[in-house]
Amino acid sequence: MAFEDYVHSEVVADYAEGFITRREALRRLMLLGVGATAAGTLLAACGGGSSTSDRSSTSGPSSPTGAAGGATPPVGPAPLATEPVTFAGPAGPLQGSWSAAPDPKGGVLIIHENQGLTPHFVSLPGRLAASGYSALAVDLLSRKGGTGAFGDLAAATAALTSIPLPDLVADMESALTELLHRVGEHKPGVMGFCFGGGLVWSLLAAGEGRLAAACPFYGPLPENHDFSRAKAAVLAFYGETDARVDATKDAAVAALAAADLPHEVKVEPGAGHAFFNDTKPSFVRAAAADAYAALLDWFGRYLS
């Protein structure tokens, strides 16, 4: 699945599920380079949608609420502090969010969704650090001035998807180099979500051999999915109702088997796309908690 098509389908799915209005969906698709007529056709074909006011902010992530009306807390331990970091990249400085575990068992590179290094991903390294793994979340919009340069998340998505895949892979490889510099002799792993999950697959296809473990969360399988040069043990997460990405699951499993990589697939029941992100309406606490426990078990097996 081409990343451009995948991002278009995410906008259409958000409209179909009522998370954004038709007007907002059209705006986002047009920012992504889809013509007005084609965008209207895409939305008409999906059905559903909402004619009410937009329930999803265009300038920041939405927050699901609990019974008391407050923001839903994330799964896992309370995060440790994170700090913004800057390090060398192939085309200039790269930005990121870093958190060091007091007694690290390994290091983890985190690849964000298609809206950039949003607050959810700024804080996520602290959660991994509290669980024993020093972590670095790289901002793949660094070439465009960083996620903070965009006040509109739809514009951030458009900018991110305009970056050629080889450049994104090169930036991830530089971020992995920085992670290894910070964690010393500890083994590195990578995890990514949605668009970032697809980039984890692309990193494996690029033959990145320094990774000991890789965990793509509901990541679309790229057109190039020859993993024969990779060495990582792969745990892939899917949501049971995420038909778009689940359609690529069998091909991913076949490619992992062909590459003779240790691998497992975990499908979370009753969960859809982006079930792990606690700042989105798609968050499913039971699925996220189960996935986080499985993630830590996998890292414990292959990084510790």
N, C-alpha and C positions, 0 to 999 in steps of 0.2 A: 504494500500500500504506500503510495507516494505521500510524503508528509503534508504537502499542500492539500491533497484530497482529504486526508485525515482531519486537518484543522477545519476545513470547510464542513465536514460531517459533524464535528463537535458543535459548531454554531447551530446547525440544523437540529441536532438532537436537543440542545438547550431550549430552542424554540418549541419543538414538539412536546417537550416535557413541561412547558409553561414557566421555565426559569427566566426567560426574557421575552419581550414583546416582538411582534413581527417587525415593527419599525427598527428596534435595536438589532435584530437579526440581520435585516437588510443592511444596516449601517456597517456592521462587523464584516459581513461578506464583501461589501464594496471596498472596505479598507484592505481586505485581503486580495483585491484585484478582480473580484467576480463582478461582471457587468450587472446592471440593474435588472435586465430581463432574465438573465440566467439565474440571478439570486432569487427572483420571484418564483421562477420555475422550481428551484430546489425546495423552497419553503412550501409551495403548493403541493408538491409530491409527497411531503412527509406527513401532512395532515396535522391535527392537534394545534398546539399553540395557545396563546392567551391574548385576549383583547384588553385585558386590564393593564394597570400601570406596571412598569417593569419591576420585577421582584429581585433583580440582580443588578448590583451597582456596576456602572461602566467605569468607575474610577477607583474601585477597590474590591477586594473579595467579599462575597456575602457571608453572613454568619448564621448558621443554623441555631435555633434556640431550643432550650429544654423546656420542661414543664413549667418552670418558674419564670420563663421568658428571658433568661440570661444566655450568654454565649455558651455553647457546648464545649466543655473542656476536652483536650486531646487525650488519646489513650497513651499508656506508658507512664514512666516516671515524670515528675516535675523537671523541666529542662534546666540544665546548668546554663550559666551565662555564655553568650556568644559575643564575638567581636568581629567588626568588619576588617577584612584583610585585602591587600593588593599584592599581586605577584606577577612575574613576567609571563607574557603570552607570546605567541608567534607573530602577532600583529599589533602589539602594544600591551599595556598593563591589563590584567584581568582582575575583576573584583570578586569577592566572595564573603561568606560568613563561616567563621571557624569556632569550634569549641573543643577543648582538650579534656579528655577523660583523666581523672586523677591517677588511675592505674590502668592504662589502656591495654586492651586485649587485641587490638587491631585498629585499622584506620578505614574510614568509609568516605567515598566520594558520593555526593548527592546531586542528582540532576533534576532540575525543577520542571514544572509543567510549562505550557506554551505561553503563559503570561509573565514569565520571568521570575526573578528572585523576590517573590511576594513575601509578606510577613510570615506566612506559614513556613516557607522554606528558609527564611532567615533564622527562625527559632528551632527548626528541626535538627540541626547539628547538636544543639544542647540536649535534646532528648536522647540522641544516640550516645553522647558523652556520658549522660547520667546512667546509661545502660552499659557503659564500659568500653565504648568505641569512640575514639577521637574522630571528628567528622568535619569535612569541608564541603559546603554547598557553593558551587561555582555559579556566577552570574553570566550566562551565555549571551546576555545583551551588552556585555562590556564593550564590544566593538562599536556599539551604537550609543555609547555614553553611560550604559548601565540602566538597570530597571528603574532606578529613581529618576531618570530623565524623562519618563513617560507618566503623565498624569492620568492617562486613559489606558486601561488594560487592553482594550481592543487594538489600540495603536501599538502597544508593546508586542502583542501577538503578531501583528502585521510585520513589524520590524524584525522579530525573531525568525519568522518563516522566510524572510528575504535573504537571510544569511545562508550561503551555500553549505551543503552538508559536509564537504571536506574541511571547511573552516570550523564548523562546530566540532567535528571530530578532533581537529588539531588543538582547539581550545580545551577540550576535555582531557586530551593527553597531557597538555601542560598543567592542568589542574591536578592530574594524577601525580605528575612529577613533584608538584608542590606538596601534595599530601604525603608522599613518601619522604620528602625532606623533613616534614614536621613529625612524622611518626617513627622515623628511624628504621629499626629492623623489623617492625611489625608488618604483618601481611595486609595488603589493601583489598578492599572490596568496593563495589559500586552499586548504587540503587537509584532508580529513576521512575518518574511517574508520568503517565499519559504520554505526551510528546517526549518527555525525558525518558520514559520507559522505552520508547522507540529508539532513542539515542543510545541507550544501553545496548540494545541489539546491534546498532550500527558500530559501536565501539568494539564489540566482539567480532563483527564482520571485518573490521579494519585490521584485525590480528593483534590487538593489544594483549601482549603476553604477560604483563606484570600483575594482572588481576588474579586473585585467588578465588574470588566469589563475585557473582553478579546477580542482582535481584531486580528485574524489570517488573513494575506494577502496571498492569493493563496497558502495555506498550504495543503499538502497532508494529507488525513485522515489516521491515524495509524490503525493498525489492531485492537488494543484495543481502541474502541471509546464509552465506557460506561461512560457517564458524570453524572451519578446519584448522585455522591458525591460532585460535583462542585456547586458553588453558584454564579458564575459570569454571568453577562448579556453579551451575545456574539454578536458581529457584524462581520460577515465573508465577506471578499472581494474576488472577483474572476474577472478574465479577460475574456471577452466574447469569445475570440479565443484560450484560454488556455485549449485545449481539455484534456490534461493529468490530470490536477488537477480538472477541471470541472467535470470529470467523477466520482469524489468522493463527489460532492456537495450534491446530493440528500440523500446519506447515512448520511452525516453530519447533514443536516436539520432534518432527522428522529431521529437521536441520541439526538439532542438538544430538540426536541419536547418530546421524551420519558423521558428525564430528567426534563422536565417542567422548562427549563431555558428561561428567556426572550431572544429573539434572532431575528436578522434580517440578511438577505443576500443581499449583494449589488454586482451586476455584472456590471462592467464597459464596456460600448459598445466600440467595435473597439480596445480593449486592449488585449494584450496577457500576458504571464507569465512575472513577474518582471517588470510590467509597472510603479512601483513607484520609482525604483532605477534610479536616474538621471545620474549615472555614467555608465550606460549600454545602448547598442543600442536598447534595448527593451523598454526604457522609453517612456511613452506617457503622455505629459504634461497635456492635458485636463482630462484624467482619474486620474492622480496623484492628481491634484488640487481638483477634485470632491471628491476623496476618503479622502483627508486630511480634507476637510471641514466636511464630514460625520463623520470622526474619532473624530474631536473635538466636534461635536454635541453629539456623543455617550458618550464621556468622561464627557461632561458637564451634561448629564442626570444622569450618574451613579457614577461619582467620586466626583463631586462638591457638 
